[in-house]
Amino acid sequence: MVEVRVEQLCTDPELYIIRIDDGKIRYFEATWDIPEGITYNSYLMKLKDAVVLFDTSKAEYADLFMDALKKLVDPKEITHIIVHHTEPDHSGALPKVLEENGYRAQLIGTTFARNLLQGFYGDKVVENFKVAKDGEEMDIGGKTFRFIAVPWLHWPDTMITYVVEDRLIFSCDAGGGYGIPETIDDSDEKVVEEYLPHVTKYIVTVIGHYHKYIVQNIKKLKELGIVESARMILPGHGLVWRKNPVRIFEHYERVGAGVPTKDKVLVIYDSMYGFVERRMNIVIDELKKLGKNPIVYRFTDKEVPAVSDILGEVPDSEALIIGASTYEADIHPRIRYALFEILDKANYEKPVLVVGAFGWGGVAGKKIETLISRSKFDLVDTVESRGMPTQEDEERLREGVRKLVSWIS
């Protein structure tokens, strides 16, 4: 189901959110499983001599978006449209907005944004485009709008807007998350606690490839003195943060840095016929004996977890254990894909134990070792053997887990 929510966020300035709740989507960016859905947030600010629209929505919902927008303002009255990020889930409705606006509004964004919009939607869309330089300030409707570049969060075009007098941060993808929260803002702690894991999953799948830039850009915003003093942080997805605005950037910072949760160990494995699973049961038993909390994802003939969910577990894990079958002289395809995405999206300095099983030739362990050696992860040990685990194999597995836990300590 797709619904639209329109709410006033404050009266001074007069500010509204237009939130499209997309419960129909199944795969964000045609890749990431998100049964929890997602929202697309746009904001409208009415000032003395200006009406400012902050981003739009997905093209698929352009008509729904326009119907909601028209309840707040005649599109022809919009004087400025700020484009923080041109990805089509935020800019797809822009051509329709401009058409109904009569192309009167001035668009504001980075040079990258201008070039991308031109490529996506043609020359007419950018005829009245003002390039905002990093740190540049503009007076719009008697308010000071400061534009701050935050490249690679998560495209090179990305910027945020800070309305100086009102201490408002419009942050687009930075600060966003998957999910369709029951509330508009962070006023309900239960809603926030249920939502934050979706934020982590969003950060890793969408921004993870550039996660070092999360830490760099939030440091930049903190040094500008705008984070701690923010009245509201208004992202392009999910909750608006006004009860405790700094909380969302602190969460982003922790995920970007890979700060671990004590004793959490992520265990991922495939098992076609039970040989790997027998080994992993030994591994999990040893982890528990050592006081660790194993979070387990298994690929079997009865279950296939979403790789997007696995990725969301990596940043705050103390360590990873990967179990894999050798399959056609390679890594089992499910593990191979999961591992590829982990190394691309969630590449952190964390220890890894590799466990393998094979029939006539062990290859998976060596191939995983090679991949790990090219990443930031630290390979602690590889324990790989044929067929059913023997007593000797069990002791090697338990010793491998002890080595991993010792590495953490």
C-alpha positions in Angstrom: 0.0 0.0 0.0 1.2 3.5 -0.8 -0.1 6.4 1.3 0.8 10.1 1.7 1.1 12.0 5.0 1.1 15.8 5.2 1.8 17.4 8.6 2.9 20.8 9.8 6.2 20.6 11.7 6.4 24.1 13.0 4.7 27.5 12.7 7.9 29.7 12.8 8.9 29.2 10.1 5.8 27.6 8.6 7.1 24.2 7.6 5.4 21.1 6.4 6.5 17.5 5.5 5.0 15.6 2.6 5.8 12.0 3.2 5.1 9.2 0.7 4.9 5.9 2.5 5.9 3.2 0.0 4.7 -0.1 1.3 4.6 -1.5 -2.2 8.4 -1.5 -2.8 10.2 -4.8 -2.3 13.7 -4.2 -3.5 15.3 -0.8 -3.0 17.6 0.1 -5.9 16.3 -3.1 -7.4 18.7 -4.9 -5.1 18.0 -4.7 -1.4 15.2 -6.6 0.2 13.1 -4.2 2.3 9.8 -5.8 3.4 9.7 -2.9 5.9 9.2 -0.4 3.1 10.5 3.1 2.9 9.3 6.7 2.9 10.2 9.6 0.6 10.2 12.9 2.5 9.8 16.3 0.9 9.5 19.6 2.9 7.7 22.8 2.1 8.6 26.1 3.8 6.4 29.2 3.5 8.3 32.5 4.1 7.4 36.2 3.8 8.3 36.5 0.2 9.3 33.0 -0.8 8.0 29.4 -0.9 10.7 26.8 -0.8 10.4 23.2 -1.7 13.1 20.8 -0.4 13.4 17.8 -2.8 10.4 16.0 -4.3 9.6 12.3 -4.6 9.8 9.2 -6.8 8.4 9.6 -10.4 6.0 6.7 -9.8 4.2 8.7 -7.2 4.4 12.1 -8.9 0.6 12.5 -9.1 0.2 11.5 -5.5 2.9 14.0 -4.5 1.4 16.8 -6.6 -2.1 16.2 -5.0 -0.6 16.6 -1.6 1.5 19.6 -2.5 -1.5 21.4 -3.9 -3.2 21.1 -0.6 -0.5 23.3 0.8 0.3 25.7 -2.0 -0.4 26.6 -5.6 2.7 25.1 -7.4 3.0 28.4 -9.3 3.8 30.1 -6.0 6.9 28.0 -5.4 9.9 30.3 -5.7 12.8 28.0 -4.9 13.4 24.2 -5.1 16.5 22.9 -3.3 17.9 19.7 -4.7 20.1 18.0 -2.1 20.6 14.8 -4.0 19.4 13.9 -7.5 18.8 10.2 -7.1 15.4 9.6 -8.7 13.7 8.6 -5.4 14.1 12.3 -4.5 14.0 14.0 -7.9 11.7 11.8 -10.0 8.7 14.1 -9.5 10.7 17.3 -10.2 9.8 17.6 -13.9 6.1 17.5 -13.1 6.5 20.0 -10.3 8.4 22.4 -12.6 5.8 21.9 -15.4 2.9 22.9 -13.0 5.1 25.7 -11.6 5.6 27.1 -15.1 9.4 26.8 -14.6 9.3 29.9 -12.4 11.2 28.4 -9.5 14.9 28.7 -9.1 16.6 25.3 -8.5 19.6 25.3 -6.1 22.1 22.5 -5.9 25.7 21.5 -6.5 27.4 21.5 -9.9 27.2 17.7 -9.9 23.5 18.0 -9.2 22.9 20.3 -12.2 24.8 17.9 -14.5 22.9 14.9 -13.2 19.5 16.5 -13.5 20.3 17.6 -17.0 21.2 14.0 -17.9 18.2 12.5 -16.2 15.5 15.0 -17.3 16.8 17.2 -20.1 18.0 20.8 -20.6 14.7 22.5 -19.7 14.8 21.3 -16.1 18.0 23.1 -15.4 17.4 26.4 -17.3 16.9 28.2 -14.0 19.5 26.5 -11.9 21.7 28.2 -9.3 24.9 26.4 -8.4 25.6 26.5 -4.7 29.2 26.4 -3.6 30.2 24.7 -0.4 29.5 27.0 2.6 27.7 29.6 0.4 24.9 31.5 2.1 21.8 32.9 0.4 19.0 35.1 1.7 15.7 33.6 0.8 12.5 35.1 2.2 14.4 36.8 5.0 16.1 33.6 6.1 19.8 32.7 5.8 20.2 29.4 3.9 23.7 27.9 4.1 24.5 25.1 1.7 27.1 22.6 2.8 28.6 19.9 0.5 28.7 16.4 1.9 29.9 14.4 -1.1 29.6 10.6 -1.2 26.7 10.6 1.2 26.1 8.9 -1.0 26.6 10.4 -4.5 29.1 13.2 -5.4 26.2 15.6 -5.8 25.0 15.6 -2.2 24.7 18.7 0.0 22.6 19.7 3.0 20.9 22.9 3.8 21.1 24.7 7.1 18.6 27.4 7.8 20.7 29.5 10.2 18.1 31.5 12.2 15.9 28.4 12.8 18.7 25.9 13.2 17.1 23.5 10.8 19.2 20.8 8.9 17.7 19.4 5.7 19.9 16.4 5.2 18.3 14.2 2.5 19.9 10.7 2.5 22.2 11.5 5.4 20.1 10.7 8.5 17.6 8.5 6.5 16.6 4.9 7.0 14.3 2.2 5.7 10.9 1.5 7.2 7.6 3.3 7.5 7.5 4.6 11.1 4.1 5.0 12.8 5.1 8.6 13.8 6.5 11.5 11.8 9.2 12.3 14.3 11.3 10.7 17.1 8.9 11.6 19.9 8.0 7.9 20.7 11.0 6.0 22.0 9.5 2.6 21.1 9.1 3.7 17.5 12.7 5.0 17.5 14.1 1.7 18.9 12.2 -0.3 16.2 13.3 2.1 13.5 17.1 2.3 14.2 17.9 -1.2 13.0 16.3 -0.2 9.7 18.6 2.9 9.7 21.7 0.7 10.1 20.6 -1.6 7.3 20.0 1.5 5.1 23.4 3.0 5.9 25.2 -0.2 5.0 23.3 -1.0 1.8 23.0 2.5 0.4 26.0 4.4 1.8 28.2 1.5 2.9 30.6 1.6 0.0 31.5 5.1 1.1 31.2 4.6 4.9 34.5 6.4 5.6 32.9 9.6 4.3 30.1 9.3 6.9 32.6 9.9 9.7 34.5 12.6 7.7 31.3 14.6 6.8 29.8 14.4 10.2 33.0 15.6 11.7 32.9 18.5 9.2 29.3 19.4 10.3 30.3 19.2 13.9 33.2 21.5 13.4 30.8 24.0 11.8 28.9 23.9 15.1 25.5 23.1 13.6 24.9 19.5 14.8 24.7 19.9 18.6 22.7 23.0 18.3 20.2 21.7 15.6 16.5 22.3 16.4 15.5 19.6 13.8 17.2 17.3 11.4 15.0 16.6 8.4 16.1 13.6 6.3 14.8 12.4 2.9 13.7 9.1 4.3 12.1 8.0 7.6 11.8 9.9 10.9 12.2 13.7 11.4 14.5 14.2 14.4 13.4 17.0 16.8 13.2 15.5 20.3 16.9 14.6 20.1 18.3 15.7 16.7 21.9 14.8 17.4 21.0 11.2 18.0 20.6 10.2 14.4 24.0 11.6 13.4 25.6 9.9 16.4 24.0 6.6 15.1 25.4 7.3 11.6 28.8 8.0 13.1 28.9 4.7 15.0 27.8 2.7 11.9 30.4 4.5 9.8 33.1 3.7 12.3 32.0 0.1 12.9 31.7 0.5 16.6 31.0 -3.0 18.0 28.3 -4.2 20.4 30.0 -6.1 23.2 30.1 -9.9 22.6 28.2 -9.8 19.3 29.6 -12.2 16.7 28.0 -12.6 13.3 27.9 -16.1 12.0 27.0 -16.7 8.3 27.1 -20.1 6.5 25.6 -22.3 3.8 24.9 -25.9 4.2 23.6 -28.1 1.4 23.5 -31.4 3.1 24.4 -30.7 6.7 28.2 -31.0 6.6 28.9 -27.3 7.1 26.0 -27.0 9.6 27.5 -29.7 11.9 30.7 -27.7 12.0 28.9 -24.5 12.7 26.9 -26.0 15.5 30.3 -26.8 17.2 31.4 -23.2 16.5 28.2 -21.7 17.9 28.5 -23.9 21.0 32.0 -22.8 21.6 31.1 -19.1 21.2 28.3 -19.5 23.8 30.7 -21.2 26.2 33.0 -18.3 25.9 30.2 -15.8 26.7 29.6 -14.5 23.2 26.3 -13.8 21.5 26.2 -15.4 18.1 23.9 -13.8 15.5 23.3 -16.6 12.9 22.3 -16.4 9.3 22.1 -19.7 7.4 21.6 -20.6 3.7 20.0 -24.0 3.5 17.5 -25.9 1.4 14.8 -24.4 3.7 15.9 -20.8 4.2 17.6 -18.0 2.4 18.1 -14.8 4.4 18.2 -11.4 2.7 21.8 -10.3 2.2 20.6 -6.8 3.1 19.7 -8.0 6.6 23.1 -9.7 6.9 24.8 -6.4 5.9 23.0 -4.6 8.6 24.5 -6.8 11.2 28.1 -6.3 10.3 29.0 -2.8 11.6 28.4 -3.5 15.3 29.7 -7.1 15.3 32.9 -7.7 17.2 33.9 -10.5 14.7 32.6 -12.6 11.8 32.6 -16.3 11.2 32.0 -17.5 7.7 31.2 -21.1 6.9 31.2 -22.3 3.3 30.9 -25.4 1.1 33.2 -25.9 -1.8 30.8 -25.8 -4.8 32.0 -26.5 -8.3 35.6 -25.7 -7.3 34.5 -22.4 -5.9 32.7 -20.8 -2.9 29.1 -21.7 -2.5 27.2 -19.1 -4.7 25.1 -17.8 -1.8 28.1 -17.2 0.4 30.1 -15.9 -2.5 27.5 -13.2 -3.1 27.0 -12.4 0.6 30.8 -12.1 1.0 31.2 -10.0 -2.1 28.6 -7.5 -0.7 30.1 -7.5 2.8 33.6 -6.7 1.4 32.1 -3.9 -0.8 29.5 -2.4 1.6 30.7 -3.3 5.1 34.5 -3.5 4.9 35.7 -2.9 8.4 38.8 -3.9 10.5 37.2 -6.9 12.2 38.6 -10.4 12.8 37.2 -13.3 10.7 37.3 -17.0 11.2 36.7 -19.1 8.0 35.1 -22.6 8.3 34.9 -24.9 5.2 33.7 -28.4 4.2 34.3 -30.2 0.9 33.8 -33.5 -0.8 36.7 -34.3 -3.1 38.6 -31.0 -3.1 38.8 -28.1 -0.7 38.7 -24.7 -2.6 36.3 -22.4 -0.8 38.5 -21.8 2.2 41.5 -20.7 0.1 39.3 -18.5 -2.1 37.8 -16.8 0.9 41.3 -16.3 2.4 42.3 -14.5 -0.8 39.3 -12.2 -0.7 39.8 -11.4 3.0 43.5 -10.6 2.4 42.4 -7.9 0.0 40.1 -6.3 2.5 40.3 -4.5 5.8 39.2 -7.6 7.7 41.8 -9.6 9.6 41.9 -13.4 8.9 42.4 -15.2 12.2 42.3 -18.8 11.0 40.8 -21.2 8.4 39.5 -24.6 9.4 38.5 -26.7 6.4 38.1 -30.4 6.1 36.4 -33.2 4.2 32.9 -34.7 4.8 31.7 -35.2 8.3 33.7 -33.4 11.0 35.9 -35.8 13.0 37.0 -35.5 16.6 40.2 -33.8 15.4 38.2 -31.4 13.3 36.0 -30.5 16.3 39.0 -29.6 18.4 40.5 -27.5 15.5 37.1 -25.7 15.2 37.0 -25.0 18.9 40.6 -23.8 18.9 39.7 -21.5 15.9 36.9 -19.9 17.9 39.2 -19.5 20.9 41.7 -17.7 18.7 39.0 -15.4 17.4 37.8 -14.5 20.8 41.4 -14.0 22.0 41.8 -11.6 19.0 38.8 -9.6 20.1 40.0 -9.4 23.6 
